[in-house]
């Protein structure tokens, strides 16, 4: 098998897991915005979420906090999987010379 193909086969599982984590993060962020918008409209939270503003746990509902926490976790997993895939590819390249 060619060296380039071997490297991509090492990287592919991490890339796929990273893409699923990114999709999960996107889904949870959209759900958070939906839940938080409905809670704001109902008067349950003090302010509407503004992009870039810190999200404080006491300013969200339990469901909004759940989605926001899951979104942050999935985003960190995305970064970690992509970094692991790149590291695996680099280490394989250096080891195989």
PyMOL commands that set and color helices and strands:
alter all, ss='L'
color gray80, all
select helices_A, chain A and resi 3-41+57-59+62-96
alter helices_A, ss='H'
color red, helices_A
deselect
rebuild
show_as cartoon
